Amino acid sequence: MHEVGIMESALTVVQRHAAERKARRVDRIVLRIGTLAGVEPEALRFAFDVVTRGTVAEGAVLAIENAPARVYCPACEREFTGEADSFIFTCPDCHALCGEVRSGRELELSRIEMS
């Protein structure tokens, strides 16, 4: 389960920011995850509960923002939303195969709320 490693890395960053700001606790962590990132949100939530135990982030809320796959069609010069269950994208207008994925692979620590 690579979600544990992802959460451990995120928690390292969170703890560093909390220490720099002398925060007593972390109240909320927001992750932005693309639909093509290969991350299972429920596994990530489980990992979050495990890795935050005994840390400044224990009891914090984990919020996940979904980032849709955005694909560019060079034939139409248009961007469209790709289906998350596919890695082969077809333009809905001209039906050309499109390989330029512009977003949807994100895995970002978007926001940390501390007190």
Backbone bond lengths (Angstrom), bond angles and torsions (degrees), N, CA, C in turn:
res aa  C-N    CA-C-N  psi(-1)  N-CA   C-N-CA  omega(-1)  CA-C   N-CA-C  phi
1 M - - - 1.448 - - 1.532 108.23 -
2 H 1.333 117.56 102.17 1.460 120.87 -178.86 1.522 112.65 -74.19
3 E 1.324 116.91 -9.11 1.462 120.12 178.20 1.532 111.59 -63.78
4 V 1.324 117.66 -30.81 1.469 120.23 177.29 1.528 109.62 -64.20
5 G 1.324 117.16 -45.54 1.459 121.10 178.08 1.520 112.12 -62.08
6 I 1.330 115.95 -39.09 1.465 120.50 177.70 1.524 109.96 -61.89
7 M 1.326 116.47 -46.21 1.469 119.89 -178.69 1.519 111.52 -68.91
8 E 1.330 117.59 -35.86 1.465 119.05 177.05 1.529 110.41 -62.36
9 S 1.314 117.04 -42.08 1.465 120.87 178.42 1.526 111.16 -64.45
10 A 1.330 116.31 -45.16 1.465 120.33 179.08 1.527 110.52 -62.41
11 L 1.323 116.64 -41.49 1.461 120.37 -178.97 1.529 111.05 -64.72
12 T 1.315 117.99 -35.87 1.462 121.26 176.75 1.525 110.09 -59.19
13 V 1.319 116.75 -44.70 1.471 121.38 178.76 1.526 110.33 -66.08
14 V 1.316 116.53 -44.38 1.470 121.65 179.80 1.524 110.38 -59.54
15 Q 1.329 116.81 -47.03 1.465 120.09 -178.51 1.531 111.26 -64.81
16 R 1.326 117.60 -37.39 1.459 120.73 177.75 1.533 110.64 -62.57
17 H 1.348 116.07 -45.65 1.467 119.53 179.45 1.532 111.16 -65.61
18 A 1.322 116.61 -39.20 1.472 119.88 179.10 1.530 110.55 -64.02
19 A 1.319 116.94 -41.65 1.465 120.69 179.56 1.526 110.85 -66.05
20 E 1.326 117.57 -42.36 1.467 121.64 179.10 1.519 111.79 -60.65
21 R 1.318 116.66 -32.73 1.468 121.06 -177.66 1.531 112.54 -99.38
22 K 1.330 115.32 5.25 1.469 121.91 179.80 1.534 111.84 55.02
23 A 1.324 116.07 38.59 1.465 121.31 179.22 1.524 109.92 -74.97
24 R 1.308 115.96 142.16 1.462 121.16 177.47 1.514 111.44 -80.79
25 R 1.349 114.89 -31.63 1.465 119.12 -179.58 1.518 110.26 -156.25
26 V 1.310 113.88 158.10 1.455 121.67 174.07 1.522 106.43 -102.86
27 D 1.331 116.35 126.17 1.460 120.78 -176.32 1.527 112.82 -94.48
28 R 1.321 115.71 -33.60 1.476 118.96 -174.30 1.526 109.24 -153.58
29 I 1.324 114.98 138.63 1.461 122.25 175.34 1.518 106.88 -124.85
30 V 1.319 116.14 129.27 1.464 120.87 -179.63 1.524 108.64 -114.69
31 L 1.328 114.99 123.09 1.460 121.73 175.79 1.514 108.72 -109.98
32 R 1.313 116.37 140.37 1.470 122.69 175.08 1.521 106.28 -107.97
33 I 1.339 115.47 118.20 1.458 120.71 -174.23 1.524 109.87 -124.73
34 G 1.314 115.52 124.73 1.460 121.37 177.74 1.514 111.38 -73.92
35 T 1.320 114.91 149.95 1.469 119.68 -179.25 1.525 111.90 -66.41
36 L 1.325 117.78 -16.58 1.468 121.68 179.01 1.527 112.29 -103.20
37 A 1.313 118.21 8.85 1.469 122.06 -175.30 1.524 113.29 -73.63
38 G 1.308 117.92 -15.94 1.457 120.34 179.92 1.513 113.63 75.34
39 V 1.323 116.09 27.98 1.465 121.52 -179.08 1.516 108.71 -112.80
40 E 1.322 115.82 132.63 1.459 122.17 178.53 1.534 108.35 -92.13
41 P 1.344 118.05 111.34 1.470 120.27 -176.11 1.533 114.60 -55.59
42 E 1.309 118.76 -39.71 1.480 119.58 -179.15 1.521 111.19 -67.66
43 A 1.323 117.15 -38.82 1.468 120.56 176.55 1.525 109.77 -65.85
44 L 1.321 116.82 -36.11 1.455 121.60 177.97 1.533 110.43 -65.37
45 R 1.315 116.73 -41.07 1.475 120.53 178.01 1.535 110.84 -63.76
46 F 1.327 116.35 -42.00 1.465 120.18 177.67 1.528 110.01 -62.09
47 A 1.327 116.52 -46.56 1.461 121.03 179.17 1.523 110.78 -60.95
48 F 1.320 117.11 -39.03 1.466 122.10 178.60 1.523 110.27 -58.55
49 D 1.327 116.52 -48.02 1.465 120.40 179.89 1.527 111.63 -60.20
50 V 1.310 117.09 -37.02 1.458 121.69 -178.25 1.523 111.53 -73.62
51 V 1.332 117.65 -51.13 1.473 119.98 -172.67 1.523 113.54 -75.62
52 T 1.327 119.04 -19.17 1.470 119.61 -179.68 1.529 113.06 -86.87
53 R 1.328 118.04 -9.53 1.473 120.24 179.89 1.527 110.75 -57.55
54 G 1.317 114.86 130.07 1.461 120.52 177.97 1.516 114.53 76.05
55 T 1.328 117.60 11.83 1.467 121.00 179.35 1.521 109.65 -114.26
56 V 1.312 115.12 175.92 1.466 121.87 177.58 1.538 110.81 -64.48
57 A 1.326 116.91 -17.46 1.467 121.34 -178.86 1.525 113.16 -97.93
58 E 1.323 117.87 2.56 1.466 119.38 178.57 1.529 109.74 -61.43
59 G 1.314 116.79 129.85 1.459 121.91 -178.99 1.520 113.91 87.41
60 A 1.315 117.05 -3.31 1.471 120.30 178.62 1.522 110.08 -70.09
61 V 1.298 115.52 158.60 1.465 122.33 176.02 1.520 108.28 -90.09
62 L 1.327 116.29 133.70 1.456 121.08 173.42 1.518 107.86 -102.41
63 A 1.318 116.08 117.06 1.468 121.44 177.06 1.522 107.80 -108.32
64 I 1.323 115.34 137.31 1.456 120.45 179.75 1.521 108.55 -118.98
65 E 1.331 114.64 122.20 1.471 120.90 175.37 1.527 107.14 -100.20
66 N 1.310 116.89 128.28 1.459 121.29 179.74 1.519 110.82 -87.09
67 A 1.326 115.25 135.09 1.464 121.64 176.97 1.526 107.52 -111.62
68 P 1.322 117.46 114.68 1.470 119.92 -178.00 1.528 111.78 -69.98
69 A 1.300 115.40 157.62 1.463 120.91 175.31 1.522 108.37 -75.54
70 R 1.328 115.70 126.06 1.458 121.50 175.98 1.523 106.90 -115.75
71 V 1.339 115.89 126.73 1.460 122.61 -174.24 1.524 108.78 -122.66
72 Y 1.337 116.13 144.08 1.458 121.64 -179.51 1.522 110.39 -107.01
73 C 1.338 115.70 133.76 1.463 122.37 175.26 1.526 108.20 -102.92
74 P 1.342 118.11 112.07 1.464 119.53 179.84 1.530 112.75 -69.08
75 A 1.318 117.48 -26.23 1.471 120.20 179.72 1.530 110.94 -68.20
76 C 1.316 116.64 -43.91 1.473 121.55 -179.00 1.530 112.37 -93.22
77 E 1.334 115.64 -13.40 1.462 121.67 -173.36 1.523 110.57 55.68
78 R 1.326 113.88 47.64 1.462 121.04 -175.32 1.518 109.45 -136.60
79 E 1.329 115.17 148.91 1.447 121.68 176.78 1.527 108.46 -104.98
80 F 1.330 115.92 142.96 1.465 119.73 179.07 1.521 109.55 -142.73
81 T 1.314 116.25 164.18 1.457 122.20 178.44 1.514 108.76 -85.59
82 G 1.334 115.42 125.73 1.462 120.99 178.55 1.515 110.96 -91.53
83 E 1.311 115.92 153.49 1.465 121.14 177.45 1.525 109.36 -74.24
84 A 1.317 116.40 138.01 1.460 121.76 -176.02 1.522 113.10 -71.30
85 D 1.305 118.51 -18.01 1.459 120.66 -176.93 1.524 112.97 -91.54
86 S 1.330 117.24 12.54 1.455 120.87 -176.63 1.522 110.53 -138.20
87 F 1.331 115.92 149.57 1.458 120.71 173.60 1.516 110.59 -114.39
88 I 1.324 115.77 4.21 1.454 122.16 173.92 1.515 105.86 -115.09
89 F 1.321 115.56 119.82 1.452 120.16 -174.30 1.522 110.67 -112.46
90 T 1.323 114.86 137.49 1.461 122.26 178.26 1.521 108.13 -119.67
91 C 1.311 116.18 132.21 1.455 121.27 179.87 1.524 109.44 -62.43
92 P 1.323 117.60 130.81 1.464 120.08 179.72 1.536 113.26 -69.08
93 D 1.344 117.39 -17.84 1.472 120.58 -179.19 1.526 112.18 -92.60
94 C 1.346 117.19 -58.33 1.467 120.05 -174.30 1.527 113.27 -100.68
95 H 1.335 117.12 -7.71 1.468 124.42 177.88 1.527 113.58 67.46
96 A 1.321 117.72 17.68 1.463 121.62 175.60 1.529 109.02 -74.91
97 L 1.334 116.39 149.43 1.457 120.49 173.70 1.516 108.42 -73.84
98 C 1.327 116.06 136.37 1.462 121.31 -175.47 1.526 108.97 -127.32
99 G 1.304 116.71 131.31 1.456 120.54 -177.87 1.505 115.24 -116.96
100 E 1.317 117.75 -0.54 1.461 120.17 -177.86 1.531 110.18 -90.81
101 V 1.319 115.03 94.69 1.465 121.21 178.19 1.519 107.50 -86.27
102 R 1.307 115.92 118.01 1.469 120.83 -176.39 1.520 113.17 -93.66
103 S 1.298 117.71 -24.32 1.468 121.14 175.12 1.522 108.41 -159.14
104 G 1.310 114.15 165.34 1.458 120.26 179.96 1.515 112.70 122.30
105 R 1.331 116.41 -6.33 1.467 120.83 178.90 1.528 111.90 -105.03
106 E 1.319 116.44 5.56 1.462 121.65 -175.21 1.515 112.17 -60.51
107 L 1.302 114.09 146.39 1.453 122.87 169.45 1.520 104.64 -149.17
108 E 1.342 115.24 89.26 1.459 121.30 -169.61 1.523 112.16 -125.96
109 L 1.301 114.43 142.73 1.450 120.73 168.64 1.519 105.11 -83.27
110 S 1.319 116.35 103.18 1.456 122.33 -170.32 1.528 113.48 -83.71
111 R 1.332 116.23 -39.49 1.466 118.54 -174.50 1.532 109.54 -158.38
112 I 1.326 115.04 147.17 1.462 121.99 174.90 1.527 106.89 -129.76
113 E 1.317 116.12 126.43 1.472 120.40 176.25 1.513 108.03 -110.04
114 M 1.336 115.76 126.28 1.461 122.13 -174.51 1.525 111.47 -128.91
115 S 1.314 115.16 159.55 1.472 119.45 173.62 1.521 109.06 -137.68
